[in-house]
Amino acid sequence: MHMACSFQINSFTCCSNDNNLKTWPFSPCPINFKDSKFMGKSIGLSTDQRSFSNGNVKAPAKFSVNAQASLCVSRSMRWWEKTLKPNMIEIHSGQELVDALSNAGDRLVIVDFYSPGCGGCKALHPKMCQLAESNSDAIFLKVNYEEHRKMCQSLHIHVLPFFRFYRGAEGKVCSFSCTNATIKKFKDALAKYGSDLSCAGPAKGLDENELMRLASVGEISINVPKLPSTSEEHRREDLVVSAFV
């Protein structure tokens, strides 16, 4: 009797260049078969024969399991942690993101949305470290899409790698996706918004609507009214537009 069990593999949209969006799978996750379970029952694999420990069903000698998980990377392969600079900060929650932006003063803040399974993100990482080192006055906040999916989706991040630039009282000044092939886009934004600017007043950080969305999914703790559904939002926009036609 042939039996196989499989695990669903997750994927996301990874931007390999401006005109080519590809789906990059995550790294295969090795499965430990010892004391594993299938359909709620234990599976035991011995060296001389592979059999299910609950009964009399035996698998053939070439018993194989096709298993892939969303994220299983060994410590030695954690490329996103290598060669980080002091001004590159990993964000661990929505509240950390809000606080980091609010406490940045008039410094340029670049939020880098990435995923460990994104080939474009991995290829761009060394260049980001170099740019962070040569622009030590800027703050680079790194957000792991896989660990903070709800946060990223609330901020409408759907393509990786993706960057948002924030500066003092102006708040968000630009946002875009880029790769090694289009790194000039990033450098141009860095040159434009990295110079000294007059940003009187406290740092704005996220927009009010973005804060409301983060609160609505439990990423931050503030009292906000219930957000309208997408269809309701579109209906209200249509009503506003029709009023001026």
N, C-alpha and C positions, 0 to 999 in steps of 0.2 A: 504494500500500500504506500503510495507516494504522498507525502505531506510536505507542505511548504508554508512557512509563515513569513509575512513581509511587513515592513513598517512604512508608513507614508512619509515621503520626502517632501520637505517644504521648499519653496523657491521664491524668489523675489526678482524684481526688475532691476537689472544692473546696467548702468550706462557705460558701454565700452567706447563709444564716441558719439558725437552729436547726432549722427544720422542712423545709428544702429543700436537699438536696445535689445539686449539679450537676457535670457533667463539663466542665471547661474545657480547650479545646485550647491548645496552645502557639502562639506567634506563627509565621506562615509564614516559612520560610527561603528567601531568594532563592538560586537556583541559577546558578552560572557555567557556561555551556555550553561555553566554550572548553576544548579538550582533555578534555572529559568522556568517560566510558566507559559503554558499555551492553553487557552480556553479555560483559565482558572485552575488548571492542574499542573503539577510540577513535571518538568522534563529533565531527565538525567541522562547524560552522555558518558559512557565508559570508553576505555581505550580499545577494548576488543569488539564491542558492539554498541550501536547507538539505539537506544530504545526509550520509550516513554515509561517513566517510573510508575505510572498509575495502573498499568495493565499489561496486556499481552501484545500491544501493537508495536511492531519493530520497524524501524526505518531502514532503507537500504544502506549499504556501505557508504555510498556517495551522498549521504544526507547533507543537504545544503540549505542554508537560510539566506534569503536575499534581504538584507537589512540595511537600511539607511535612515539616519535620524537628522533632525533639523540642524543640530549643531553638536559636534563632538570633536574638539580639537585639543590635542595634547599641549602641555605647557611649552614644549619646545617649538611648537608651530604657531604660537600666539603672536603673529606678526604685528598686530595693532598695538602691542605693548613695547615693541622694540624701538630703541633710539628716541624715546620721547624726550622733549625738552621741558624745562621747568614751567614754561608758560602754556603747556599743553595739559589740560585738565579733563579727566574722565568724569562725566556726569552720571550719577546713579539714581536720580529720581527727578520727577517734574519740579518738585520744590527746589532742588539743587540748581536746576536750570534757571528758574525764576530768580533765586537769590543771587546767583553768579552774575546775571545780567543787571540786576538792580544795584549791586555793589561795585560795578565796574567803573563808576564815575564817567569821565569822558573818554576813556580808553576804547579803542576799537576792539570789538569782540566778534570772533568768527566761530560760528557753530558748525561743526563738521559732523554730518550724519553719515554713518558708515555701517557696514555689516561684515563680520568675519568671513562670510562666504562669498563676498563680492570681489570678483577678480579685478575690477576697475579700482575699487577702494584699496586693495592690497598694492597694486602697481603704483598708485598715487601716494601712498603713505610715506616713502622716503623723501619725496619732494616736499610734502607738507612739513616734515620735521626740519628740513633745511630752511624753509620759509619761516617757520616759527622761530628758529634760531637767529635768523637775520632780521627778524622783526620782533625783538624781545619786548617791546612796549605793548604789542597786541596780545590779546588773550585768545587762545584756541580751546574751545570747549568741544569735547568729543562725545557723541551720543551713539551708543550701540543700538541699531535698529532692532535687532533680535531680542535684546534684553528689555527694550522700552518701546515695544510695538504700539501700544495704546497711545503713548505720548506722541510718537512720530505721526501716527495716523490722524490724531487730533490737530496736529500742526500741518496736515496735508503734505506730508513727505512720502512720496510714492516712487521716486527714482533715486538711485544711489550711484556714485557718491553725490551728496547734495550739500550746499553751503548757504548759510545765512549770515549777513554782516549787520552788526548793530553798533551804533555810535551815540553815546550820551543821550541827550534829550531828544535827539532825532529818532531814536528807536531803530527799527529795521530800515536799513538804507538800500539793501539789494539782496537778492537771492538767486541762485542758479545752480545747475549741475555742470560739472566739468570733469575731464579726465586728463591723463598725461598729454594727450594729443591737443587738448584745448586749454592747457595750463595758462596761456596768455590771458584768458578771461579772468582767471583768479588773480594774476599779478597786476592786471590793470585795475581791478577793484581794490586791491591792497594799496596800490599807489594813490588812488583817488581818495579813499576814505581813511587811509592810515596816516596822512599828514595832519598836522595840528588844525583843528577846526573849532569854531566858536560854538560850543554846545552848552549854553547856559541852562541852569536848572538841573535837577536830579536825572539820573539815567532812566529812560523810559522803559527799556526792555521789551517784553512781549506786548502786543496790542491787547486791548481789553477783551476783544472777542476771542483771542487765543487763550487768555487766562480763563475765560468762561468755559471754553471747551475742555481745557485741562481739568478744571474743577468738576465738570459734568461726568468725566470718566474716572474721578477719584484720584487724579495725579497730584492735585494740590487741594488745600483746605480753605476755601472761602465760600461765603454764602452767595450763590448766584441763582437767578431765576431759571426755570426749565427752558432749555434751548428749543426753538422750533425745529421740526424735522426739515430735511432738505426740500421736500415738496412744498412745505409751508413757506420756507424762505423764498423759494422761487416765485410762489404765488404773490407774496408781498412785494417782491421786486417788480413783478409784472404790473401790480396795481400802482406802484409809485411811478413807473415809466409811463403807464397809460394816462396818468393824471397830467402829464406834461405834453402829451401828444395832441 
